[in-house]
Amino acid sequence: MNPQTLIFDLDDTLIECNKYFRDATNKFADQMHEWFPNVSKEQIKEKQLEIDIKSIEKYGLNSSRFPESLVNTYKYYCDSEGREEKDSEMESVRIIGLQVFQIEVQAFPYMYEVLNELKEDGHRLYLFTGGDEANQSRKIIQLELETYFEDRVFIANHKNADALRKVLETVECSRESTWMIGNSLKTDISPALELGINTVHIPSDIEWSYNNNLDANVQQLGRVKTIKKLTDLPRFIRENSFESCYTNNSGFLANGQTGNVQPGI
């Protein structure tokens, strides 16, 4: 067994996420259709998605972005349909968005068993998640994930190659034995390919369209490995591991030093 460096995404890789946004968006569309009966629920959801994705460049994956996308969608249809904006209605749709971040999150089936098995195999586990620190830390603490990732937690509002590079600066192993594992082609796989590390794509059953695009400039840089579910990962890593710079299960490096990492939470 050659211990590897495994960098995990959090949302929709280890824990449920997109289903909460789907439910909130459906609730929002139901309410909006009552106010704007001439606009279909599908049109409302498409406009909200358009507004939400456009705001990522400015706000990143900050949790404030989603509630504001609902409010801005409401304002858009008030303007296009000639309906007066009401503070009470804006607040009600904002609350629909905020409730997503108050839900007690759920781990994917067998998440703990998979992390335990990987840890027992001697791999060093990192967590690289997108969003604001308050909301992502809430999830990490609630699910006691610090047991597995310790101080190797990195939270980025803009989850891209620059953010991943900062994670890799704390990894004192070769990139050949380093893996990025996640559901998002855009924020997990593309940055990893650009930086020359291995990738494992685990598609989510419920996917946000923003996540589905593999940046054209990195498509030819590496081959994307895909597995069907999280529970396939331990076996996959055993069968595809490269020479490691770790000497034992404690995570010490071949030169006897330990990784210099910065706490994310």
N, C-alpha and C positions, 0 to 999 in steps of 0.2 A: 504494500500500500504506500503510495506517494502522497502525503498530505498536501492539499491544495489551498489556495486562498479563494474563498467563495464570498462574493459580494452580492447580497440579496437586495432586491427591491422589497417594499413592504406591501403597499396597497394592491390587491388583486393578484399578488404573488404568494404572500403568506396569509393575508387576511381579506375578508370581504370588504368591498368598498363601492364599486360601481353600482351594485344593486340598490344601495341607499340613495344614490343620486338619481337612478332610474325611477324609483318610487316617488321621490320628491318632485321630479319633473312631471310625472303623470298626475300627481296631485295638483301641481301648478296649472297644468293644461286643463284639467277639469274645472278649476275655479275660473280661469281666464275664459273658457268657452261659455260660462254662464254670463260673464260680462260682455263678451264679444261673440254672440251666437252666429254671426256671419263668417267667422274665422274658424276653420277646423282645428281640432286638437293637434293634428299632425303638423299643420302649418305653424302653430304656436310653438311646438317643440323644435321644429327646424329653425325658426327664428331665434329661439333662446340658445340653441347650440351654436349658431352662427355668431351671436353676440358674445357668448362665453369664450369661444375659441379666439376671437379677435382680441379679447382682453388679456390673454395669456402673455402676450409680448410685453405688456405694461406691468401687470400684476404678478406674473408667474403663476405658480400653483398655490398661492396664498388662499386660505379658506374664505376670505372676504369676497373673493371674485364671484363665486357661485351665487350667493344671495343677491349681489348687485346685478348679475346678469338677468335674474328674474325681474327685478325692479325695472331695469332698462328695457326689457321685453314688454312689460306692462306699459311703460311710457311710449314705446314705439307704436303700440296698437292704439293707445289713446289718441296719438297724433294722427295716425293713418285712418282711424275710424271716426274721428271727430267726437271723442268722448272726453269729458272733463276728468282730469287727474284728481284723485282723492287721496289725501294723506293716509287715511285709514286703510284703503285698499293697498297702497304701496307697502304699508307696514305689515299687512297680512301676508303678502307674497314674500316679503323679506323674511318673515318668521318661518315660512315653509322651507326656505333655503338654509336658515340657521339651524333648524332641527336636525339636519344631516349630521352636524358636528356635535350633537348631544347624544347620539345613539351609542349604546354600548357595543363596541365592535366585536365581531366573531372571527376566530381563527379558522382557517381552512381545515377540513378534516385531516387528521393525522399530522398537523403542522409540528406539534411538539415532538412526536415520535421521529419525524424526519430530521429535525434539528438535533435531537439527541443522538441519532445514529451517525450523523455527519460529524458531530463533536467527538463521539467515541472513536470514529475513524481517524481522528487527529487533524481534521481540517480546521483552519482558522476562519471564523465567520465574521463578516462585516455586514452592516446594514446601511444602505444608501437609499434614502427615501425623499420624495418630493413633497413640498408643502411648507407651511409655516411651523416654527418650532413648537408653539404651544399645542397645536392640534395633533401633530405627529408624536410629540412626547407623551401626550395623553394616551394614545393608543399603545405605545411601547410600554409605558408604566402599567397600564391596565392589564396587559397580557403578559407582564413580567418577562419581556424579551431581553432585558439586560442580563438575564441569566446566561444567555447564549452569546450575546454580542458585546457585553461588558462596556468598555469605553470606545468600542469601534463602531460608533453610530454617527452617521453624517446626514444632516437634514439640509436640503437645498430648495430654496424657493424657485429658482430657475434650474431645473434638472437637465443638465446638458454636459457636453464634453469638458468644459471648463470646471464644472463642479466635480465631475468624476475624476479629473486629473488631480484635484486636491486630495481625494481619497487615495489614489494610487501613490501619491507622494509619501504616504505613511506605510505603504506596503513594501517591505524590503526583500520581497521575492521577485523572481523574474515574471514578466508578463505572460510568458508561456504557461506558467502554472497558476495563473490568475483567471478567474471566471466572473462574469457578470450574469446574474440570473434574474429574469423578470418577464413580465407579461407585455410590456410596452415596446414596440419596435422603435418608436420615436425617442423615448426618454431613457430606455434601458439598453437596447441592442445597438442602435446607431452610435451613441457616444462610445460604447465599448469597442465596436469595430474600428471607429476612427482612431482610438488610442492603442489599438493593437493587442487587446486581450480577448480571451475566449468568451463565447456567449452561449447561453442556454435560454431559449425562448419557451415560455410556458403560456400558451394562449389562454386568455380568460373566457369563461362561458358568456359573460356579459362585458362587452368591450366598448369603451369610449372611442368614438371615431378619431379623435386627436391622436390616440395611441397607435393607430394602424399603419402609419406611414414610415417606411424605412428611407432615410435621407438618400437621395440619388447619388450624392458624392461619396457615399461609403458602401454602396451596395456591392462593389467589386473588391472591397478590402478584405473580406473574410466571409467564410461560410457560416450561416446561422444554424446552429444545432437546435432542434425542436423536440421537446418531449410533451406527452399529452397531459401529464398531471404531476403535481409536486412529489407524490410518493414514488415516482420513477427516478427521482434525482440521485439518491445514494448509489443505486446500481449503475446509473449512467456515469457518475464521476469515477467510480471504481474502474469501469471499463475504458475510460478515456483520460485518465490522469497522466500528467507529465512529470518529469523529474522535479522533485521538490527541494526547496531550500530549508524546509523545516526538518529538524532532527528528531523531534519527539512530540508527544501529544500536548506538551505544555506550550507549544508554539514558539520555542526558541529557534533561532536561525542557525544556519550552518556555521556562521562565524562566532556563535555564542552570544550574540546580542539579541535584544528583543525589539520588536517594532516600536517606533516612536509615533504614537497615535494621539490625536486630540479628541477630547470628549465631545460628543454631539448633543448630549442632554445632561 
